[in-house]
Amino acid sequence: MPVIYEYLGIVISFWSKEHEPIHIHARYNDATVKVTLFVKEDKVYRVSYKSDGGKFPEAKMRQLKEFVSVYKQALLYAWQQFFDNQVQIKTIKITKKIR
């Protein structure tokens, strides 16, 4: 399970044998959220969030949504690199708020 980003304690990753639609998994403590990226012509035009288990704290969910709004194209690019081009992904750790 490659970790793409760590943002203020939220771990954002792919599972190694994923499927479309393009999505990531965000984990904070024991809570997980599946974030689906809807793409048209290589642009993310919509994002959806679905609990995968546990309850994400509201403050962390806001931070996750802020992160995804800023990094959605980078997340799409990471997916394409990892699954389409078999390029290994290095974890990027972000320790300051992005907004």
Secondary structure, DSSP 8 states (H G I E B T S, - for coil): --EEEEETTEEEE--TT--SS-EEEEEETTEEEEEEEEEETTEEEEEEEEEEES---HHHHHHHHHHHHHHHHHHHHHHIIIIIS------EEE-S---
